């Protein structure tokens, strides 16, 4: 994720709730779960066939229209809170009671993700807000309360009535509500097969969505319909790739990227299919931070030997604190992160080409633990390799910056091109976001992509061509973009890339139409180069936070599986989990942020447990109270979720 500077955190204190540390919260504290919602008028139809109550016109075009013919019947079918039935909310005795008790007063945005689903529901169902956004948060309250049937009904109303609804993200960029509603429906009906329905034919494609502007958007709309479904309808059926045949093979010898005649893609290692199950690995001891130079970026985790026994700490000497008492008990043997990761099913580690990365360690990871590595270059992000000052930022039209970065790419390939453990080359790290800071506020500038995105992607292509000239094995070259921002410009200017990589944090529903969007516009396979969820939120217990984090990871992985070669869009190659262990330096280093405590301040809003990203909590492993930092691991539920999901790949 974006590396934060001290300026960001000073600014964030203005918009977040404080700097309370982990040690101010009792892990034994019991808090209630989401309340249930009492529905006064539930509606006559469990799921609505809108064709019974109106007329659809121009489905699948930008001239889509739905006209209600039976207003009374549709309101009765919908029930309270589902458009067009809003009036029945005001008749509810529960609504009147909360209104009387003044429990619905205040900013509506304070009624999102709290445990009082009843209040959240009433507040949003009666809010003055853009209609699609209003219906979305009404549906979300229903979902959080466990009323999945009515949640599906409410989300579906968005696709029918408000398919062009657009909100605003924390970063002041457009948020397209209806496509998210579609993914919500798909997720809920898949996860709760007892509903006995599924959504078919739904597709809301937005031409012009790859920039920050709304004025050029064109919506191609089909809201889809809810139809009966059995458990067999959810079984994925794989195409026979062998009979379909191969169109193109990229790569020689060990690593190949295969494109089939149906435009599906598959990585092959040693001529066997390779599903990339990767992790971002950077175990940083408590109190140390690259922000203040206490972590030497030229000799990072791959060299750390704090107990001076000539063994690298994390990979070889980590141990699992099974009872979470923050002590190493006699039965808790040293196992090492490498073994823990292998046991979980990880086969790939994402790293960067720091000058003195411990190649003997990488070799050992490959030979003993079967790890392959994604070798990356920041390509000017955070000022790395370009020679730019932080506040100046890398300029991709500056000949000197370009020369410096090309030399860095050349050095990377020359250093690793003969190593058998290189899976692919990765360029950048969400450089398209440009600045590291709060939107609209002058802060540290790490690169200037937004000033001239075409120049950046042309330079990406130049780097890709250079790598192909230097690498005798022609291993794939990927970009690491921030989601799909400027993906259309990337497609126009970087044809020599082999793989589109995206850092994407879209929620537990997975990645939506990302796979299709890339294939349709760019014709490339996709790697999710970062995804994950913090194991912390304000409202629920630590144990339940772990459960929510695990559900997020499970949904993300299933989204990939549904689009592997032979399934769906067929261009998913795998993903990189962010991350292995919590990093306590991410919310620092101003004085009010203590690097010796795990901070619980939200850095930015997103589709996480309580709507905030807590960057010090993304690990699949906690480090407990922070003592024994280089060695102690407390495995979260997400670890075991992956171990179960990936069992089939280890057979």
Secondary structure, 3 states (H helix, E strand, C coil): CCCCCHHHHHHHCCCCCCCCEHHHCCCCCCCCCCCCCCCCCCCCCCCCCHHHCEEEECCCECCCEEEECCHHHHHHHHCCCCCCCCHHHHHCHHHHHHHHCCCCCCCHHHHCCCCCHHHHHHHHHCCCCCHHHHHHHHHHHHHHHCCHHHHHHHHHHHHHHCCCCEEECCCCCEEEHHHHHHHHHHHHHHHCHHHCEEEECCEEEEECCCCCCCCCCEEEEECCEEEECCHHHHCCCCCCHHHHCEEEEECCCCEEEEEECCCCEEEEECCEECCEEEEECCCCCCCCCCCCCCCCCCCCHHHCCCCCCCCCHHHHHCEECCCCCCCCCCCCCECCHHHHHHHHCCCEEEEECCCCCCHHHHHHHHHHHCCEEEEEECCCHHHCCCCCCCCCCECCCCHHHHHHHHHHHHHHHHHHCCCCCEEEEEECCCHHHCECCCCCCCCCECECHHHCHHHHHHHHHHHHHHHHHHCCCCCCEEEEEECCCCHHHHHHHCCCCCEEEEECCCCCCCCCCHHHHHHHHCCCEEEEEEECCCCCCCCCCHHHHHHHHHHHHHHHHHHHHCCCCCCCCCCEEEEEECCCECCCCCCCCCCCCCCCCCECCCCEECCCCCCEECCCCCCCEECCCCCCCCCEEEECHHHHHHHHHCHHHHC
